[in-house]
Amino acid sequence: MSLGVYLEVLADAIMLPGEAFVRALSKRLGKGFGNVKVCFDSILTIAAAAGALWAFGHLNGVGIGTVFSALAVGQLVKGWG
């Protein structure tokens, strides 16, 4: 997944909305894409966990894979570069 995101950003072509927003935010803030992606994905994961706890009373659909992906993809994108 991280290689696909890296190639998408590198090609500077039409991007998926999630990566396009992170790219615009990283340019606006002057921070690296990988660092902003980790923060953005972590915020979305926390929001999903809070929503699941509120709606279902437990972490329905938010597991260790979601947390690992939120923390690792941005770092791996930096590694590809």
DOBA-24500 format. One record per residue (C-alpha): chain; x, y, z. Coordinates in steps of 0.25 Angstrom, whole numbers. Layout:
(A (X Y Z));
...
END
This chain:
(A (0 0 0));
(A (11 10 3));
(A (18 7 -10));
(A (5 11 -17));
(A (3 23 -9));
(A (18 27 -12));
(A (16 25 -27));
(A (3 33 -27));
(A (10 45 -20));
(A (23 43 -29));
(A (15 43 -42));
(A (8 56 -38));
(A (-5 51 -46));
(A (-19 50 -41));
(A (-19 45 -27));
(A (-29 38 -18));
(A (-36 49 -9));
(A (-29 44 4));
(A (-15 45 -2));
(A (-18 58 -9));
(A (-23 65 4));
(A (-11 60 11));
(A (-2 65 0));
(A (-8 79 0));
(A (-7 80 15));
(A (7 76 15));
(A (10 87 5));
(A (2 97 12));
(A (9 93 26));
(A (23 91 19));
(A (24 78 26));
(A (28 64 19));
(A (17 56 13));
(A (20 44 21));
(A (19 51 34));
(A (6 58 31));
(A (1 45 26));
(A (4 38 39));
(A (-3 49 47));
(A (-15 50 38));
(A (-17 34 38));
(A (-15 34 53));
(A (-26 45 55));
(A (-36 37 46));
(A (-33 24 53));
(A (-36 31 67));
(A (-48 37 61));
(A (-53 23 56));
(A (-50 17 69));
(A (-58 28 77));
(A (-69 26 67));
(A (-69 11 69));
(A (-69 12 84));
(A (-80 23 84));
(A (-89 15 74));
(A (-86 0 78));
(A (-80 1 91));
(A (-67 -6 86));
(A (-57 -5 76));
(A (-65 -10 64));
(A (-56 -10 52));
(A (-44 -4 58));
(A (-33 -14 61));
(A (-18 -15 62));
(A (-17 -15 47));
(A (-24 -2 46));
(A (-14 4 56));
(A (-2 -2 50));
(A (-6 3 36));
(A (-8 17 42));
(A (5 18 48));
(A (13 10 37));
(A (9 15 24));
(A (14 29 25));
(A (27 24 30));
(A (28 14 19));
(A (25 25 8));
(A (37 33 14));
(A (45 20 13));
(A (42 18 -2));
(A (46 33 -5));
END
